[in-house]
Structure formats: C-alpha cells, structure tokens
Amino acid sequence: GRRTRRMDHVSQELGIGVASQSETDNEAAKRAEVQHFENVVKAFLYYKEHGTHVVRKHEASFARLPQGHQQIVNYLPAKFEAQKQCLQVNQDFLATIVADTEGFIKNSPLLTGARTRFEHIEGSSLDMDKIRCTLR
C-alpha cells in the first residue's frame, strides 16, 4: 500500500533496491557487449592452439595409414609442417591485434591467464571459423 510506495520512493532516492528496467537493460547490454568482446579476444588467443590440435589429428590419421598409402601421399608431412608455420605467423598477427586489449579486460574471469592456460580457455569452432574467414 502507501507504506510500500513510500519505501520504494526512499529506496530509489538513496539508490538502493531494485533498479529501473531501463538501467537493468542497459547493464545487461553492457555485460553482453563485454562478453562478446572477451569471446573475440579469447578466440584470437586460442587460434594457434586450436589449429595445432587439428593438424595433429591429421598427422595421426596419416601415421595410421598403411605404408603403401603413405607413399602415395608422401607430400602430406611437409604440408603439415607448412600449416604449423602458417599457424604461428597468423597467431603472431592476431596477438598484435589484441595486444592492447588488457585495459578493457583487465579483471575478466574468462581471460585471466588465457595466454598460458589454454586448457581452461577454448574458442568455439564457430569462433575459429570466423577467424579463418577474417584471415583470408
């Protein structure tokens, strides 16, 4: 009733209590924007790790081929090495792009230690596809 309205009014004046819907929407939009930015940076940081994993899977598949089949596609080991070198060049480029993002994401729980602990930080396959398309 009247007492509740009065308490709501006092709470709003003091800045406590439930935020208005527009403030909540604005905060949610900011959080979503920060989350998206962190995901982009995370994908850039994880690019080489992801690509190396893919190349290793192909190397393992090649190693399982019978010798006769390996001889038919004997160019593949050199191609795998070239892919690893390309991954490094691309990673260096991507690292340059995100080098100055630390101020934006300084205390991000998603990216803390991302440069050294990739087992906890993974980019999605979709993110990796987006990066590959961007690099082309």
Stockholm file with secondary structure:
# STOCKHOLM 1.0

chainA/1-136         GRRTRRMDHVSQELGIGVASQSETDNEAAKRAEVQHFENVVKAFLYYKEHGTHVVRKHEASFARLPQGHQQIVNYLPAKFEAQKQCLQVNQDFLATIVADTEGFIKNSPLLTGARTRFEHIEGSSLDMDKIRCTLR
#=GR chainA/1-136 SS CHHHHHHHHHHHHHTCSSCCHHHHHHHHHHHHHHHHHHHHHHHHHHHHHHHHHHHHHHHHHHHHSCHHHHHHTTTHHHHHHHHHHHHHHHHHHHHHHHTTCTTTSTTCTTTTTTTTCTTTCCCCHHHHHHHHHHHC
#=GC SS_cons         CHHHHHHHHHHHHHTCSSCCHHHHHHHHHHHHHHHHHHHHHHHHHHHHHHHHHHHHHHHHHHHHSCHHHHHHTTTHHHHHHHHHHHHHHHHHHHHHHHTTCTTTSTTCTTTTTTTTCTTTCCCCHHHHHHHHHHHC
//
